[in-house]
Amino acid sequence: MTKPTPVACPLRVAASPLEGATPAVRQSRPGGVPRPGRSASPIVRLGCLLGLLALLGACSSSPPVPDWAVNAHGATERAVSAYLVGNSRVAAVEFERARREVASTGQPARVARSELLRCAAEVASLEFNDCPAYQFLAADAAAPEQAYARYLLAQQTQPTDAERLPEAHRTLVNAVPAAAEARLTAITDPLSRLVAAGVLLRTGRATPGVIVLAVDTASAQGLRRPLLAWLQLAQQRAQAAGQGEEAARLQRRIDLVLRQAR
């Protein structure tokens, strides 16, 4: 009997368990023209099935991918996409579906990883909290997840945290504001950049340039929730600085986004 030939994984396998913890948004071509065969809407790229298949081995024709992993991947993709465009109802339903699928394994560490995806999307949208669903599972989370949680929550980092983070975030852990802004610009993935910008704000290292970059990044991808959050922050800063014309300009942008969301 001929041995099956391994099938190349159509999704990028995570180099570390958290490669997919900062979901990415597919980018359109310049001028807003989508890449052939792809939607221009925000779609989450989660490594190979949320990075969860890193626990099961590389993608191949044998053994088959478990149903829970396939279902969790689809639900999380829909959940994060819906959350970023401001569809809270769909996001809540799909996040719950994803959690239920992953929880079917009885492995708290896997559920903790899934919950950090939600946390990252919230940080990108400046909805800061202590990631309560993750906290319930934190004791059983693996070391990379614990490091990523400390990063997202702006907690005291440990010496080995940087090397355990998703690659895009490693250089930002202890960067001073001026250096952090330059390193943020170097992040090419839109959502990774927004998450990193949120962390910089949470840790008091967000310069005006960081806010401008976050606004531009969310705007280019049409991500209404983070765009509104960053626009409102920029407007608050303009008002505090007595920049009335700039504040009025930002309000017009905010109003435009809100009208389109109705």
Stockholm file with secondary structure:
# STOCKHOLM 1.0

chainA/1-262         MTKPTPVACPLRVAASPLEGATPAVRQSRPGGVPRPGRSASPIVRLGCLLGLLALLGACSSSPPVPDWAVNAHGATERAVSAYLVGNSRVAAVEFERARREVASTGQPARVARSELLRCAAEVASLEFNDCPAYQFLAADAAAPEQAYARYLLAQQTQPTDAERLPEAHRTLVNAVPAAAEARLTAITDPLSRLVAAGVLLRTGRATPGVIVLAVDTASAQGLRRPLLAWLQLAQQRAQAAGQGEEAARLQRRIDLVLRQAR
#=GR chainA/1-262 SS CCCCCCCCCSSCCCSSTTTTSSCEECCCCGGGCCCTTSCSSCCEECSSTTTGGGGTCSCCSSSCCCHHHHHHHHHHHHHHHHHHHTCHHHHHHHHHHHHHHHHTTTCHHHHHHHHHHHHHHHHHTTCCCCCHHHHTTGGGCCHHHHHHHHHHTTCCCCTTHHHHSCGGGGGGTTCCHHHHHHHHHTCCSHHHHHHHHHHHHHTTCCCHHHHHHHHHHHHHHTCHHHHHHHHHHHHHHHHHTTCHHHHHHHHHHHHHHHHHHC
#=GC SS_cons         CCCCCCCCCSSCCCSSTTTTSSCEECCCCGGGCCCTTSCSSCCEECSSTTTGGGGTCSCCSSSCCCHHHHHHHHHHHHHHHHHHHTCHHHHHHHHHHHHHHHHTTTCHHHHHHHHHHHHHHHHHTTCCCCCHHHHTTGGGCCHHHHHHHHHHTTCCCCTTHHHHSCGGGGGGTTCCHHHHHHHHHTCCSHHHHHHHHHHHHHTTCCCHHHHHHHHHHHHHHTCHHHHHHHHHHHHHHHHHTTCHHHHHHHHHHHHHHHHHHC
//
